[in-house]
Amino acid sequence: MGLTITNNVSSLTAQHNLGRASKGVATSIERLSSGLKINRGADGPAALVISEKQRAQIAGLKAAIDNSEKAVALVQTAEGALGEINSLLIKVRSLAIDSANSGVNDSDGLAANQAEIDNALDTINRIANNTQFGSKNLLDGSGGINGTSSDSAVDFLKGTSDTTAGSYAVTVTTAGERATESATTDQTQALAADEVLTINDVSVTLTAGLSQAQVVDRINDFTAQTGVTAEVNGTATRLYTANFGADAEITVISNVASASDSSGFQNTEQTDVGIDIVGTIGGASFNGSGDILTAESGAAKGLSVQIAASGADATSTGIAVTATISVTDNALQFQIGANQNQTASIAIDRVNPVALGFGVTGNQFNNLNEIDVTSASKSQDSLAVIDAAINDVTNLRGTLGAFQAHTLEATGNNLRATLENTVNAESVIRDTDFASEIANFTKGQVLVQAGTSVLGNANQIPQQVLALLQ
């Protein structure tokens, strides 16, 4: 190469290499200070794309783990409340067994047991309505299969996991009826003598001089024990049971012959039983129990509704009843995965007393809310309903426990393992290897120092031309 002044190629070469070395040192400093070897797209375009996707996945996994832990807390809240309901039902069962011991208990003792049971049922109802996680109700049916009725005469009771969301027409084809007995003779005068009416094995003493209205009031004083209500229907005294259906029975006998100056009931036994309701749900016909109609098949399977007594006649539901039940599936849904549609759901059934203890055949009570222990026979029927209610609650607790253990907690453990491995993969792509980078940094520092020295020497080369000009 010739000796020139205008272009110092050696200096340019030294500058180029010094610049590369300086840039390498700057890159090493950035990586060492940030802890990342990929700080911008230029550091590794493909690596950046992959690691950013993994970062999104890692964030999703962390959120999903948090979701599963919060879901576990919600399920435990519901299960804890159900545990308290279980304890109350066990207490109620003990009281029913005590009342069934009719050889010992008198009417006052039975009434006291019934009062305590009513209080326990009120508490169960309160727990069902008030158990919340945040502001979300858990046990009133709003977190499961829920429904609304277009007619106040038809009350939605419950749905099950078999019930498909949708609208179902409900029509009564055979009215549910209470057991009913009327006096064979109208009481038009005050009682001429003392009289004893035996209603469902309970003796009701009527004193001479009572008017028909006073006789009705006296009979109603024993309603809690007899399960029977009295009224003046037209001109006759009529008795009817509190419950509807074929399991509701009424027997009445007087110790005096019927007359206008007596209660009007015969001195031979008068007996009647109720009639179970029959109707259609979603176009399919089903035989009900009492005043409760339940779909046993089809899309509406498990849907139960209760038909109110007719406004015109308290002893019958009437057949002029049509309503539309709108069923919604409000099952609780949890996002327990890092990606779209990675969810799990569970429906928590309604546990109000009116929704527990369904399906006990040959029983005068249709649900837990109706139980009565004021007589031995009623206590026996109440026991069967209580056992069914305990079964409902414990099954729900088992379902929640399985969901917590096998869905939420197992998924949470899997998410943690996935998070660990995904973070490791992202670390391999993006994190700085300090051992390797410090070696590069040290090499770069040496090259910068050497390059600086060489550049200084290269800049001195043109001065050698001065020696030729002397």
C-alpha positions in Angstrom: 0.0 0.0 0.0 1.3 3.5 -0.9 2.0 6.2 1.7 -0.9 8.7 1.4 -2.3 11.6 3.3 -5.8 12.2 2.0 -7.2 8.8 2.9 -6.0 7.0 6.0 -7.4 3.5 5.4 -5.6 2.1 8.4 -7.3 4.6 10.6 -10.7 3.7 9.1 -10.1 0.0 9.7 -9.1 0.7 13.3 -12.2 2.9 13.7 -14.5 0.2 12.3 -13.1 -2.5 14.6 -13.1 -0.2 17.6 -16.8 0.7 16.9 -17.7 -3.0 16.7 -15.9 -3.7 19.9 -17.5 -0.7 21.6 -20.9 -1.8 20.4 -20.3 -5.3 21.8 -19.3 -3.8 25.1 -22.4 -1.7 25.2 -24.6 -4.7 24.4 -22.9 -6.7 27.1 -23.5 -3.9 29.6 -27.1 -3.7 28.6 -27.6 -7.5 29.0 -25.7 -7.6 32.3 -27.6 -4.6 33.7 -31.1 -5.7 32.5 -30.6 -9.4 33.1 -32.0 -10.1 29.6 -30.2 -11.1 26.5 -33.3 -10.1 24.3 -34.1 -6.5 25.0 -35.4 -5.5 21.6 -36.5 -7.2 18.4 -33.1 -6.6 16.8 -31.5 -8.8 19.5 -33.3 -11.8 18.2 -36.5 -11.4 16.2 -37.6 -15.1 16.4 -36.6 -15.4 20.0 -38.6 -12.2 20.8 -41.8 -13.5 19.2 -41.5 -16.8 21.0 -40.7 -15.3 24.4 -43.4 -12.7 24.2 -46.0 -15.4 23.6 -44.6 -17.4 26.5 -44.8 -14.2 28.7 -48.5 -13.9 27.8 -48.9 -17.6 28.7 -47.1 -17.2 32.0 -49.3 -14.2 32.9 -52.4 -16.3 32.0 -51.1 -19.2 34.1 -50.6 -17.0 37.1 -54.1 -15.6 36.7 -55.6 -19.0 36.3 -53.8 -20.2 39.5 -55.3 -17.3 41.3 -58.7 -18.1 39.8 -58.6 -21.7 41.0 -57.6 -20.6 44.5 -60.4 -18.2 44.7 -62.8 -20.8 43.4 -61.6 -23.2 46.1 -62.4 -20.5 48.7 -65.9 -20.0 47.2 -66.6 -23.8 47.3 -65.4 -24.0 50.8 -67.7 -21.2 51.8 -70.7 -23.0 50.4 -69.6 -26.3 51.9 -69.2 -24.7 55.3 -72.7 -23.4 55.2 -74.0 -26.8 54.1 -72.2 -28.3 57.0 -74.1 -26.0 59.4 -77.4 -27.0 57.6 -76.4 -30.6 58.1 -76.0 -30.0 61.8 -79.4 -28.4 62.0 -81.1 -31.2 60.1 -79.6 -33.7 62.5 -81.1 -31.7 65.4 -84.4 -31.6 63.6 -84.3 -35.4 63.1 -83.6 -35.9 66.8 -86.7 -33.8 67.7 -88.8 -35.8 65.2 -87.7 -39.1 66.8 -88.5 -37.6 70.2 -92.0 -36.7 69.0 -92.5 -40.1 67.5 -92.3 -41.4 71.1 -96.0 -40.8 71.6 -96.3 -43.0 74.6 -94.4 -40.4 76.6 -95.1 -37.0 75.1 -98.1 -34.9 75.7 -99.5 -32.2 73.4 -97.4 -29.5 75.1 -94.2 -31.5 74.5 -95.1 -32.1 70.9 -95.9 -28.4 70.3 -92.5 -27.4 71.9 -90.7 -29.8 69.6 -92.6 -28.4 66.6 -91.7 -24.8 67.6 -88.0 -25.8 67.8 -88.2 -27.4 64.4 -89.9 -24.4 62.9 -87.1 -22.2 64.3 -84.4 -24.6 62.9 -86.1 -24.5 59.5 -86.2 -20.7 59.6 -82.5 -20.7 60.3 -81.9 -23.1 57.4 -83.9 -20.8 55.2 -81.8 -17.8 56.4 -78.5 -19.6 55.7 -79.7 -20.6 52.2 -80.7 -17.0 51.4 -77.8 -15.2 53.0 -74.7 -17.3 52.3 -72.6 -15.2 50.0 -69.1 -15.0 48.5 -68.6 -11.3 48.1 -72.0 -10.3 46.8 -72.8 -13.6 45.1 -75.5 -15.8 46.7 -74.5 -19.4 46.8 -77.3 -21.5 48.2 -80.5 -19.9 47.2 -80.5 -21.5 43.7 -79.1 -18.4 41.9 -75.8 -20.3 41.4 -77.5 -23.3 39.8 -80.7 -24.1 37.8 -83.1 -21.2 38.5 -86.5 -20.3 37.1 -89.2 -17.7 37.1 -92.9 -18.1 36.5 -95.2 -16.0 34.5 -98.1 -16.7 36.9 -98.0 -16.1 40.6 -100.2 -19.2 41.1 -97.2 -21.3 39.9 -94.1 -21.2 42.0 -90.8 -22.5 40.7 -89.3 -24.7 43.4 -86.1 -26.2 41.9 -84.4 -27.6 38.9 -81.6 -30.2 38.7 -78.5 -30.8 36.6 -80.8 -32.8 34.3 -83.0 -29.7 33.6 -82.3 -28.0 30.3 -82.5 -24.2 30.2 -85.5 -22.9 28.3 -89.1 -22.1 28.6 -91.7 -24.6 29.6 -95.5 -24.3 29.5 -97.2 -25.7 32.7 -100.8 -26.6 32.6 -102.9 -28.3 35.3 -105.2 -31.0 33.9 -106.3 -32.6 37.2 -106.6 -30.3 40.2 -104.7 -31.1 43.4 -107.1 -31.3 46.3 -106.9 -31.3 50.0 -108.8 -33.9 52.1 -112.1 -32.3 52.9 -115.1 -33.1 55.1 -118.2 -31.0 55.7 -120.8 -31.2 58.4 -123.8 -33.2 57.2 -126.2 -30.8 59.0 -125.8 -27.0 59.2 -125.4 -25.6 62.7 -128.0 -22.9 62.9 -128.2 -22.8 66.7 -125.8 -22.7 69.6 -124.6 -26.1 70.9 -127.3 -27.6 73.1 -124.7 -29.7 75.0 -121.1 -30.3 75.4 -119.6 -32.2 72.4 -116.3 -33.9 71.6 -115.1 -33.9 68.0 -112.2 -36.3 67.3 -110.3 -35.0 64.3 -107.3 -37.1 63.1 -107.2 -38.8 66.5 -107.1 -35.4 68.4 -110.0 -34.7 70.7 -111.5 -31.2 70.5 -113.9 -30.4 73.3 -116.8 -28.1 72.4 -118.8 -26.6 75.2 -122.5 -25.9 75.2 -123.6 -22.5 74.0 -120.9 -22.1 71.3 -122.1 -20.6 68.0 -121.0 -22.0 64.6 -118.3 -19.3 64.4 -117.1 -20.1 67.9 -117.0 -23.8 67.0 -114.9 -23.0 64.0 -112.5 -21.0 66.1 -112.3 -23.7 68.7 -111.4 -26.3 66.0 -108.7 -24.0 64.6 -107.1 -23.8 68.0 -106.0 -27.4 67.4 -104.8 -26.9 63.8 -101.2 -27.4 64.8 -102.1 -30.9 66.2 -104.7 -32.0 63.7 -103.3 -30.5 60.5 -106.9 -29.4 59.8 -108.4 -26.0 59.3 -112.1 -25.2 59.8 -114.2 -22.7 58.0 -117.8 -21.8 57.3 -118.4 -22.8 53.7 -121.7 -21.3 52.7 -123.8 -22.4 55.6 -122.0 -25.6 56.5 -118.9 -26.1 58.7 -116.1 -27.5 56.5 -112.8 -29.0 57.5 -109.8 -29.4 55.2 -106.2 -30.5 55.6 -103.2 -28.2 55.3 -101.6 -30.6 52.7 -102.8 -31.6 49.3 -102.8 -35.0 47.7 -103.5 -38.6 48.2 -101.4 -38.8 51.3 -103.4 -36.1 53.0 -106.2 -37.6 55.1 -108.9 -36.4 57.3 -111.1 -38.3 59.8 -113.7 -36.7 62.0 -116.3 -38.2 64.3 -118.6 -36.6 66.9 -119.8 -38.1 70.1 -123.3 -36.8 69.4 -125.6 -37.2 66.4 -125.6 -34.4 63.9 -128.3 -31.8 64.4 -128.8 -28.1 64.0 -127.8 -27.5 67.6 -124.6 -29.6 67.3 -121.5 -29.2 65.3 -123.3 -31.0 62.5 -120.7 -33.8 62.1 -122.0 -37.3 62.4 -121.4 -39.7 65.3 -120.1 -42.2 62.7 -116.6 -41.7 61.2 -116.4 -39.4 58.2 -113.2 -39.9 56.1 -111.7 -38.3 53.0 -108.4 -38.2 51.3 -106.9 -35.6 48.9 -106.1 -35.9 45.2 -102.7 -35.6 43.7 -102.3 -33.0 41.0 -101.8 -34.0 37.3 -100.5 -31.6 34.7 -98.2 -31.1 31.8 -94.7 -29.5 31.7 -93.4 -28.7 28.3 -96.2 -30.6 26.6 -95.6 -33.9 28.5 -98.0 -35.1 31.2 -96.8 -36.0 34.7 -98.5 -37.2 37.9 -97.7 -34.9 40.7 -97.6 -35.3 44.5 -100.0 -33.1 46.4 -99.8 -29.7 44.8 -96.3 -30.2 43.4 -95.7 -31.2 39.8 -92.3 -32.5 38.8 -91.1 -33.4 35.3 -89.7 -36.9 35.3 -88.3 -37.1 31.8 -87.5 -35.0 28.7 -85.7 -31.7 28.6 -87.5 -30.4 31.7 -86.5 -33.4 33.8 -86.1 -32.5 37.4 -88.1 -29.3 37.2 -90.5 -28.9 40.1 -93.3 -26.4 40.5 -95.9 -25.8 43.2 -99.4 -24.8 42.3 -101.2 -22.4 44.7 -104.7 -23.0 46.0 -107.4 -21.5 43.9 -108.6 -18.1 45.0 -112.2 -19.4 44.7 -111.7 -22.5 46.8 -108.9 -23.1 49.3 -109.3 -26.8 49.1 -108.3 -27.1 45.4 -105.6 -25.8 43.1 -108.2 -25.6 40.3 -107.5 -26.5 36.7 -107.6 -22.9 35.2 -103.9 -22.7 35.7 -101.4 -22.1 32.9 -98.0 -20.6 33.2 -94.6 -20.4 31.5 -91.6 -21.3 33.5 -88.4 -19.7 32.2 -85.4 -21.9 33.3 -81.9 -20.5 33.3 -78.7 -22.3 33.9 -76.8 -20.1 36.2 -74.1 -22.7 37.1 -71.0 -21.0 38.5 -68.3 -20.9 35.9 -64.6 -20.7 36.7 -61.8 -19.8 34.3 -59.1 -22.2 35.4 -56.9 -22.3 32.4 -54.6 -19.8 30.7 -56.4 -19.9 27.4 -59.8 -19.4 25.9 -62.7 -21.7 27.0 -60.5 -23.5 29.6 -63.3 -23.4 32.1 -65.0 -25.6 34.7 -68.5 -25.1 36.1 -70.7 -26.4 38.9 -74.4 -25.9 39.8 -75.2 -25.4 43.4 -78.8 -26.5 44.1 -81.2 -24.5 46.1 -81.2 -25.7 49.8 -84.2 -23.7 51.2 -86.5 -26.1 53.2 -89.1 -25.9 50.4 -86.5 -27.4 48.0 -85.3 -30.2 50.2 -86.8 -33.7 50.9 -88.6 -34.2 47.6 -89.7 -37.5 46.2 -90.7 -39.4 49.4 -93.5 -41.7 48.2 -96.5 -42.5 50.4 -95.8 -39.4 52.5 -98.2 -36.7 53.5 -95.4 -34.1 53.3 -94.0 -33.0 50.0 -90.9 -31.2 51.3 -89.0 -30.3 54.4 -90.9 -27.1 54.8 -94.1 -29.0 55.4 -93.0 -31.4 58.2 -95.1 -31.6 61.3 -94.3 -33.6 64.5 -97.4 -32.8 66.5 -98.5 -36.5 66.3 -96.8 -39.9 66.1 -97.9 -40.6 62.5 -96.8 -37.1 61.4 -93.5 -37.6 63.1 -92.9 -40.8 61.2 -93.6 -39.2 57.9 -91.5 -36.2 58.9 -88.6 -38.5 59.6 -88.7 -39.9 56.1 -88.7 -36.3 54.7 -85.8 -35.2 57.0 -83.8 -38.2 55.9 -84.4 -37.3 52.3 -83.3 -33.7 53.0 -80.1 -34.9 54.8 -79.4 -37.0 51.7 -79.9 -34.0 49.5 -77.5 -31.8 51.5 -74.8 -34.5 51.9 -74.9 -35.3 48.2 -74.5 -31.7 47.4 -71.6 -31.5 49.9 -70.0 -34.5 48.2 -70.4 -33.0 44.8 -68.8 -29.8 45.9 -66.0 -31.7 47.6 -65.3 -33.7 44.5 -65.3 -30.6 42.4 -62.8 -28.9 44.8 -60.5 -31.8 45.0 -60.6 -33.3 41.6 -61.2 -30.2 39.4 -60.0 -27.1 41.2 -57.1 -28.3 43.3 -55.9 -30.9 40.8 -56.0 -28.3 38.0 -54.2 -25.8 40.3 -51.4 -28.3 40.9 -51.1 -28.9 37.1 -51.1 -25.1 36.4 -48.2 -24.6 38.9 -46.2 -27.4 37.2 -47.0 -25.9 33.7 -46.0 -22.4 35.0 -42.7 -23.7 36.3 -41.8 -25.3 33.0 -43.0 -22.4 30.9 -41.0 -19.9 32.9 -38.0 -22.2 32.5 -38.4 -22.2 28.7 -38.8 -18.4 28.6 -35.7 -18.0 30.8 -33.7 -20.1 28.4 -34.7 -17.9 25.4 -34.6 -14.5 27.1 -32.5 -14.4 30.3 -28.9 -13.4 30.3 -26.3 -16.1 30.8 -24.1 -14.1 33.1 -21.1 -16.4 33.0 -21.0 -16.3 29.2 -21.9 -12.6 29.0 -19.2 -11.5 31.5 -16.6 -13.4 29.3 -17.9 -11.5 26.3 -17.8 -8.2 28.3 -14.2 -8.8 29.4 -13.2 -9.7 25.8 -14.9 -6.6 24.6 -13.2 -4.3 27.1 -9.8 -5.7 26.0 -10.7 -5.1 22.3 -11.8 -1.5 23.0 -8.6 -0.8 24.9 -6.5 -2.4 22.1 -8.5 -0.7 19.4 -8.1 2.7 21.0 -4.3 2.2 21.1 -4.2 0.9 17.5 -6.4 3.8 16.3 -3.9 6.3 17.9 -1.1 4.6 16.1 -3.0 4.5 12.8 -3.6 8.2 13.1 0.1 8.8 13.3 0.9 7.1 9.9 0.2 10.2 7.7 2.8 12.1 9.7 5.4 9.8 8.2 5.0 11.8 5.0 6.6 14.8 6.6 9.9 12.8 6.9 9.9 12.6 3.0 9.3 16.3 2.6 12.3 17.4 4.7 
